[in-house]
Amino acid sequence: MSLKSVACIEDLRRLAHRRVPRDFMGYYESGSYSESTLAANLADLARINIRQRVLAGAANRNQHQTVLGISQPLPLALAPVGMSGMAYGDGEIAAASAAEKAGIPYTLSTLSICSIEDVANAVSKPFWFQLYFMKDRGFVADLIARARAANCSALVLTVDLQVLGQRHRDVRNGLTVPPRVHLSTIAHILSKPSWVMSVLMGKRKTFGNVAGRIPGTENLASYMDWIGSQFDQALSWDDVAWVREQWPGKLIIKGIMDVEDARLAAKSGATAIVVSNHGGRQLDGAVSSISMLPRIVDAVGAETEILFDGGIRSGQDVFRALALGAKACLLGRAYLYGLGAAGEAGVSKAIDLIAKELDVTMALAGVRTIDQITRERLET
Ligand SMILES: Cc1cc2nc3c(=O)[nH]c(=O)nc-3n(C[C@H](O)[C@H](O)[C@H](O)COP(=O)(O)O)c2cc1C
């Protein structure tokens, strides 16, 4: 199958599985433990029915939305995805370029392969930087300063990774701290020559934001060791206040799944929050992010902007989340599949597919603009 005959995100997923070695696809696809929360994210979205409306004069539709005060042509952003540069050489630059062409924000993960500076030098519009709060506060302060120097337009502070939820496939495949390389892994990698070529040609092979900054992290095993030792289980709202002092710009708190936490996040001065359970990769047994969205919107929607992620695989899913009060949706695996399938062109294809599906959904639901997508558009 070529990119031209791709009809939906699922096709991109299949193409990515053909191109990218099994162990990396396992890392991208997995949820934590039993993957019940990962499954719930998808199933609960699919259960939401959209009202079909006819003869509603739904011509001349547009998808403009204002996100963090900036008007953009689509109600979308690309979520931070660690190690996306292992799906395609210079993968973060490819994804950021596709986002820039679509006019939507790209979020660079702390645990990216390309560094903040690599991406800033390759694109012309500001992107968002996602921060993991690590024990080494000097390193965190330095990351924030680098994001400011790179002109990042928002800081996305992820708060749901104080400890790592185990993904069984990563343990079995040796993608652990420290990594274990199996012979079967090497055989799989060698069976994917186009992936090998693109990753070999890429600027970097390890975590670009850490490279050269922390003594003793010269190879992948020592990097993984350092990162594994850095998650801070003592994190509290005082640390958010500390970040606020370092970063006076737009602050997005990502990983909110509870009404009380949403209130505290709004009080902390966040410009926006992302209702997210990390794509089902952290607390297995948590409810789906879509099932929390309306409650959080009702509690704090008037005080802070609410973004959403978890399970978005189609324009219909975006419609569902917008109807439940999200301002915009972050795409995670949906764009990652495109990246694995075909680099920048694949990410553009993923964004385009979702935008076209949203457009048709709007027409069939009888709406012309994003602000007309309200709860009344759903069957209760
Ligand atoms: C492979 C992978 C890596 C991720 N890495 C990060 C990360 O580095 N930082 C972060 O805040 N979220 C990370 N996430 C979570 C995403 O930002 C997002 O919340 C999630 O993918 C949304 O769910 P979806 O993939 O079903 O769309 C990651 C998700 C995946 C699938």
The ligand as an SDF file (V2000), in Angstrom:
LIG
                    3D

 31 33  0  0  0  0  0  0  0  0999 V2000
    4.9610    6.4590   22.2150 C   0  0  0  0  0  0  0  0  0  0  0  0
    4.4220    7.5540   23.0720 C   0  0  0  0  0  0  0  0  0  0  0  0
    5.3210    8.4000   23.7190 C   0  0  0  0  0  0  0  0  0  0  0  0
    4.8230    9.4430   24.4910 C   0  0  0  0  0  0  0  0  0  0  0  0
    5.7150   10.3130   25.0650 N   0  0  0  0  0  0  0  0  0  0  0  0
    5.2510   11.3820   25.7590 C   0  0  0  0  0  0  0  0  0  0  0  0
    6.1380   12.3550   26.2630 C   0  0  0  0  0  0  0  0  0  0  0  0
    7.3450   12.2820   26.0540 O   0  0  0  0  0  0  0  0  0  0  0  0
    5.6070   13.3810   26.9830 N   0  0  0  0  0  0  0  0  0  0  0  0
    4.2570   13.4930   27.2170 C   0  0  0  0  0  0  0  0  0  0  0  0
    3.8270   14.4400   27.8700 O   0  0  0  0  0  0  0  0  0  0  0  0
    3.3970   12.6000   26.7160 N   0  0  0  0  0  0  0  0  0  0  0  0
    3.8450   11.5490   25.9870 C   0  0  0  0  0  0  0  0  0  0  0  0
    2.9700   10.6670   25.4560 N   0  0  0  0  0  0  0  0  0  0  0  0
    1.5140   10.8800   25.6160 C   0  0  0  0  0  0  0  0  0  0  0  0
    0.9810   11.7330   24.4590 C   0  0  0  0  0  0  0  0  0  0  0  0
    1.4370   13.0550   24.5580 O   0  0  0  0  0  0  0  0  0  0  0  0
   -0.5660   11.7530   24.4580 C   0  0  0  0  0  0  0  0  0  0  0  0
   -1.0190   12.1160   25.7250 O   0  0  0  0  0  0  0  0  0  0  0  0
   -1.1650   10.4100   24.0550 C   0  0  0  0  0  0  0  0  0  0  0  0
   -0.4230    9.8170   23.0150 O   0  0  0  0  0  0  0  0  0  0  0  0
   -2.6120   10.6030   23.6020 C   0  0  0  0  0  0  0  0  0  0  0  0
   -3.1980    9.3860   23.3040 O   0  0  0  0  0  0  0  0  0  0  0  0
   -3.3080    8.7870   21.8250 P   0  0  0  0  0  0  0  0  0  0  0  0
   -1.9580    8.2930   21.4620 O   0  0  0  0  0  0  0  0  0  0  0  0
   -4.3050    7.6920   21.9710 O   0  0  0  0  0  0  0  0  0  0  0  0
   -3.7690    9.8920   20.9180 O   0  0  0  0  0  0  0  0  0  0  0  0
    3.4260    9.6250   24.6550 C   0  0  0  0  0  0  0  0  0  0  0  0
    2.5510    8.7690   23.9890 C   0  0  0  0  0  0  0  0  0  0  0  0
    3.0290    7.7600   23.1930 C   0  0  0  0  0  0  0  0  0  0  0  0
    2.0530    6.8780   22.4660 C   0  0  0  0  0  0  0  0  0  0  0  0
  1  2  1  0
  2  3  1  0
  2 30  2  0
  3  4  2  0
  4  5  1  0
  4 28  1  0
  5  6  2  0
  6  7  1  0
  6 13  1  0
  7  8  2  0
  7  9  1  0
  9 10  1  0
 10 11  2  0
 10 12  1  0
 12 13  2  0
 13 14  1  0
 14 15  1  0
 14 28  1  0
 15 16  1  0
 16 17  1  0
 16 18  1  0
 18 19  1  0
 18 20  1  0
 20 21  1  0
 20 22  1  0
 22 23  1  0
 23 24  1  0
 24 25  2  0
 24 26  1  0
 24 27  1  0
 28 29  2  0
 29 30  1  0
 30 31  1  0
M  END
$$$$
